[in-house]
Amino acid sequence: MPNSVLSELQSLAKKAGEGDYVIEIKKKTRSNAQNRYYWGIMVETVRKALNTHLKLQGLPVADKDDVHLFMLDKIGRVHRIKTESGELVIKKGLSKTDTQECEDCFTAMRAYFAERGIDIKEPNEDRFNQGE
C-alpha cells in the first residue's frame, strides 16, 4: 500500500477515535452502459438469430436468460461438473467483472458469433448510436 494511502488511513482513524475498522477494496465493476449494451444489443442480436434458426426447426424459442447462459458458455464462462445426482452447472457471469474484463468478454463473444455469421455491432458503431 502506498505511504500516502497509509498516512491518510491513519489520519482518518485518529479523527474517528478508538474502535475496530474494516477497509474494503473494491474493483470497479462493469458500467451501466456496458450492461445496457450487453442485454440490449448483444443478447438481443444473438437471441433473434438463434430463434430464427430454432423456429425453422420447429423447436421452442430461447428467452434472454437462455441466450445469456449460451453466450457465457461459448466463451468458457460456464462449467459443467458431473455428479452422482446429475450435472452441476456453474456460470461465471459478467456482473462482477471490472470494465476491462467485461469488454474482453464482449470481444470474445463478438468474435465467436461473427465466425458463425451473427454480426453483433460494437457500441460505437453508427447503427447502435442511432438506435437501430
ZABASE-523517 format. One record per residue: residue in three letters; y, x, z of N, C-alpha, C, O in turn. Coordinates in steps of 0.001 Angstrom, whole numbers, padded with zeros to 6 digits, always signed. Each point is the difference from the previous one (the first is absolute). Layout:
BEGIN
ALAYXZYXZYXZYXZ
...
This chain:
BEGIN
MET-001163+000856+000000+001163-000856+000000+001232+000907+000000+000073+000938+000793
PRO+000897-001208-001674+001213+000831-000040+000745-000042+001332-000005-001013+000700
ASN+000651+002142-000362+000739+000091+001271+001071-001070+000126+000228-000518+001093
SER+000443+000174-002210+001064-001014+000061-000560-001357+000420+000642-000729+000755
VAL-001828+000390-001238-000628-001269+000368-000403+000039+001469+000211-000969+000729
LEU-000788+002082-000295-000402+000148+001392+001208-000097+000928-000067-000660+001037
SER+001156+001304-001398+001227-000066+000804+000524-001422+000099+000424-000442+001068
GLU-000455-000267-002180+000461-001391-000028-000873-000873+000900+000513-000852+000726
LEU-001819+001059-000772-000912-000770+000838+000226+000290+001480-000025-000913+000825
GLN+000243+002176-000489+000263+000358+001386+001301-000634+000482+000085-000473+001133
SER+000910+000465-001984+001279-000622+000334-000159-001500+000232+000556-000547+000952
LEU-001304-000105-001809-000240-001437+000155-000763-000295+001291+000302-000967+000698
ALA-001289+001806-000386-000783-000196+001220+000871+000155+001246-000170-000750+000961
LYS+001099+001709-000958+000904+000176+001138+000884-001218+000182+000231-000443+001125
LYS+000265-000100-002230+000860-001179+000066-000752-001225+000495+000555-000822+000729
ALA-001824+000699-001127-000793-001171+000337-000502+000038+001440-000306-001049+000569
GLY+000218+002212+000020-000475+000101+001365-001492+000258+000062-000657+000283-001001
GLU+000144-000396+002239-001417+000286+000205-000873-001081-000608+000419-001147-000157
GLY-001635+001534-000182-000950-000959-000563-000890+000665-001023+000146+001181-000316
ASP-001062-001963-000188-000895+000472-001049+000532-000490-001340+000465-001133-000127
TYR-000542+002002-000858+000507-000336-001322-001076+000285-001037-000766+000958+000114
VAL+000731-001803-001114-000939+000179-001092+000813+000171-001270+000888-000796-000305
ILE-001210+001841-000421+000661+000251-001275-001008-000309-001091-001111+000530-000006
GLU+001504-001378-000899-000873-000376-001106+000640+000453-001297+001161-000304-000274
ILE-001920+001025-000511+000482+000461-001299-000657-000870-001061-001226-000053-000106
LYS+002044-000621-000670-000504-000911-001020+000349+000516-001385+001091+000518-000238
LYS-002050-000675-000673+000278+000297-001390+000693-001217-000601-000252-001136+000402
LYS+001114+001385-001355+000633-001103-000702-001049-000617-000915-000562+000678-000860
THR+000302-001968+001051-000997-000665-000827+000619-000445-001314+001207+000120-000212
ARG-002051-000633-000657+000473-000415-001317+001202-000925+000139+000157-000698+001002
SER+000668+000709-002009+001235-000785+000044-000263-001452-000384-001039-000321-000576
ASN+001986-000549+000900-000095-001402-000399-000029-000119-001517-000708-000844-000550
ALA+001484+001698-000129+000010-000024-001464-001379+000359-000554-000458-000609-000967
GLN-000206+001598+001579-001341+000361-000436-000966-001162+000231-000861-000267-000838
ASN+001000-000412+001951-000861-001143+000313+000196-001120-001033-000972-000568-000499
ARG+002232+000259+000187+000285-001046-000998-000553+000392-001371-000588-000829-000694
TYR+000774+002073+000311-000505+000487-001285-001522-000102-000054-000562-000464-000992
TYR-000099+000898+002060-001460-000013+000016-000544-001416-000183-000799-000253-000902
TRP+001237-000667+001762-000540-001354-000046+000540-000805-001182-000733-000787-000600
GLY+001993+000977+000265+000621-000807-001050-000280+000468-001409-000072-000819-000917
ILE-000086+002111+000722-000215+000539-001346-001421+000537-000159-000736-000442-000882
MET+000357+001378+001721-001295+000658-000186-001173-000972+000175-000812-000173-000908
VAL+000736-000453+002075-001121-000904+000271+000018-001163-000988-001043-000399-000518
GLU+002221-000138+000263+000097-001151-000903-000416+000352-001430-000672-000794-000657
THR+001059+001962+000174-000387+000436-001346-001517+000132-000112-000602-000473-000964
VAL-000005+001113+001945-001452+000185-000019-000709-001346+000186-001017-000257-000644
ARG+001543-000592+001512-000608-001316+000240-000046-000818-001290-001024-000598-000328
LYS+002140+000576-000397+000045-000768-001254-001007+000539-001013-000702-000774-000650
ALA+000628+002091+000514-000932+000607-000951-001454-000280+000401-000819-000364-000844
LEU+000504+000534+002121-001369-000246+000464-000387-001465-000154-001111-000314-000427
ASN+002030-000576+000775-000324-001419-000070-000199-000473-001432-000811-000891-000250
THR+001540+001474-000688-000230-000323-001410-001435+000347-000374-000696-000790-000638
HIS+000267+001962+001038-001371+000464-000268-001024-000877+000733-001007-000391-000590
LEU+001253+000084+001852-000941-000806+000787-000141-001411-000575-001107-000534-000069
LYS+002219-000069-000340-000040-001352-000569-000830-000029-001281-000765-000937-000228
LEU+000920+001968-000609-000774+000065-001245-001499+000047+000269-000797-000449-000824
GLN+000415+000994+001977-001419+000097+000359-000457-001193+000835-001159-000072+000410
GLY+002077-000864-000161-000357-001175+000796-000158+000294+001473-000687-000730+000714
LEU+001319+001793-000257-000106+000400+001406+001223-000471+000788+001050-000271-000582
PRO-001189+000175+001910+001155-000397+000817+001116+001045-000094-000260+001193-000157
VAL+001490-001660+000256+001131+000915-000080+000224+000696+001341-000438-000482+001045
ALA+001125+001619-001094+000282+000808+001184+001388-000334+000537+000938-000198-000771
ASP-000811+000137+002101+001324-000176+000582+000618+001368+000284-000645+001027-000212
LYS+001879-001007+000686+000706+001275+000180-000689+000901+001022+000032+001223-000141
ASP-000657-001807+001169-000690+000831+000995-001254+000645-000586-000319+001147+000312
ASP-000393-001897-001167-001163+000568-000696+000435+001185-000862-000634+001055+000003
VAL+001720-001250-000735+000501+001033-000914+000490+001215+000784-000217+001138-000415
HIS+000872-001378+001540+000470+001094+000866-001176+000882+000411+000073+001224-000116
LEU-001153-001833+000594-001177+000762+000413-000620+000726-001193-000414+001154+000119
PHE+000350-001822-001256-000531+000592-001226+000806+001239-000387-000575+001032-000347
MET+001906-001131+000404+000873+001121-000369-000168+001166+000964-000072+001153-000426
LEU+000010-001446+001723-000212+001065+000992-001334+000705-000248-000102+001222+000109
ASP-000912-002012-000443-001328+000558-000255+000030+000973-001178-000674+001030+000029
LYS+001437-001346-001043+000030+000817-001206+000670+001352+000209-000178+000903-000817
ILE+000940-000746+001887+000605+001312+000282-000596+000645+001250+000583+000918+000577
GLY-001751-001410-000169-000727+000638+001100+000497-000320+001391-000216+000785+000923
ARG+000880-001924-000746+000500-000362+001324-000839-001096+000656+000418-000605+000987
VAL-001599+000357-001542-000949-000944+000585-001317+000745+000169-000484+000657-000922
HIS-000074-000770+002099-001257+000686+000285-001040-001036+000421+000261-000866+000835
ARG-001421+000976-001422-001091-000908+000305-001079+000778+000739-000435+001066-000434
ILE+000020-001627+001555-001023+000646+000825-001158-000979+000155+000184-001124+000466
LYS-001362+001555-000856-001196-000838+000151-000458+000077+001450-000153+001086+000559
THR-000062-002245+000039-000524-000066+001361-001271-000845-000023-000339-000606-001016
GLU-000348+000575+002138-001226-000808+000076+000309-001476-000201-000829-000744-000524
SER+002002+000325+000933+000336-001426-000100+000801-000351-001249+000412-001149-000163
GLY-000190+002108-000708+000732-000284-001229+000947+001131-000356-000162+001139+000438
GLU+001152-001486-001242+000962+000996-000448+001313-000172+000755+000517-001109+000137
LEU+000006+002223+000347+001293+000013+000668+001026+000540-000989-000185+001075-000571
VAL+001264-001823+000371+001041+000411-000929+001235+000376+000809+000536-000814+000753
ILE-000094+002049-000916+001188+000485+000692+001041+000332-001048-000241+000811-000894
LYS+001397-001440+001007+001053+000302-000972+001134+000729+000695+000392-000327+001120
LYS+000110+001303-001805+001184+000708+000469+001144-000516-000860+000246+000496-001100
GLY+000443-001495+001620+001059-000657-000753+001220+000887-000184-000022+001193+000300
LEU+001076-001804-000795+001225+000734-000297+001092-000219+001039+001004+000711-000010
SER-001176-001669+000897+001092-000376+000902+000416+001109+000961+001148+000031+000443
LYS-002053+000867-000120+000343+001079+000933+000267+001332-000697+000195+001020+000660
THR-000186-001029-001990+000290+001239-000726+001492+000283+000035+000814-000918+000104
ASP-000460+002199-000191+001420+000319-000121+000405-000225-001456-000848-000248-000857
THR+002139+000336+000587+000495-000340-001336-000621+000882-001080-000295-000492-001089
GLN+000091+001766+001357-000574+000897-001012-001477-000294-000228-000445-000071-001145
GLU-000316-000100+002213-001426-000306-000148-000179-001333-000734-000907-000147-000818
CYS+001767-000807+001113-000052-001291-000675+000253+000176-001498-000714-000572-000823
GLU+001722+001357+000472+000302+000244-001406-001150+000732-000691-000295-000267-001165
ASP-000354+001188+001878-001167+000693-000559-001120-000997-000319-000665+000118-001029
CYS+000462-001090+001907-001002-001039-000241+000385-000844-001214-000848-000328-000829
PHE+002130-000020+000731+000472-000776-001153-000266+000757-001304-000456-000582-000985
THR+000743+001871+000991-000211+000824-001197-001470+000012-000389-000338-000129-001177
ALA-000534+000284+002166-001443+000005-000266-000460-001353-000546-000821-000055-000915
MET+001346-001025+001472-000371-001335-000478+000486-000237-001425-000746-000503-000840
ARG+002003+000867+000570+000523-000186-001360-000844+000774-001011-000297-000508-001082
ALA-000087+001731+001433-000813+000822-000899-001383-000626-000208-000483-000075-001130
TYR-000149-000370+002206-001329-000596-000093+000025-001211-000931-000836-000117-000897
PHE+001790-000776+001111+000027-001226-000790+000509+000240-001424-000398-000711-000922
ALA+001261+001689+000737+000463+000340-001351-001173+000452-000863-000068-000330-001184
GLU-000856+001085+001776-001190+000449-000725-000874-001170-000430-000843+000141-000886
ARG+001044-001291+001511-000794-001185-000306+000823-001069-000705-000401-001161-000073
GLY+001560+001568-000448+000810-000907-000810+000928-000931+000756+000559-000925-000591
ILE-000383+001148+001879+000911-000834+000793+001241+000820+000302-000059+000968+000758
ASP+001176-001351-001345+001256+000738+000129+000801-000553+001176+000541-001103-000078
ILE-000468+001855+001148+000795-000390+001170+001338+000721-000104+000060+001229+000029
LYS+000981-001986-000148+001333+000579-000150+000435+000699+001286-000318-000443+001103
GLU+001046+001531-001267+000567+000716+001142+001251-000734+000467+000604-000743-000773
PRO-000213+000942+002017+001144-000750+000543+001309+000231-000752+000870-000870-000003
ASN-000721+002020-000628+001267+000297-000673-000006-000373-001474+000980+000250-000702
GLU-002066-000843+000221-000050-000394-001402+000814-001267-000218+000105-000841+000892
ASP+000466+000710-002079+000903-001101-000310-000611-001373+000292+000674-000862+000564
ARG-001932+000647-000936-000588-001325+000196-000042-000375+001468+000168-001171+000341
PHE-000393+002155+000548-000021-000290+001435+001409-000300+000496+000208-000975+000723
ASN+000746+001789-001098+001381-000181+000463+000631-001280-000512+000890-000551+000648
GLN-001338+000064-001808+000559-001207-000562-000765-001240+000452+000304-001118-000417
GLY-001289+001328+001264-000740-001122+000560-001056-000593-000925-000470-001109+000255
GLU+000085+001799-001308-001035-000511-000912-001354+000131+000612-000996-000377-000618
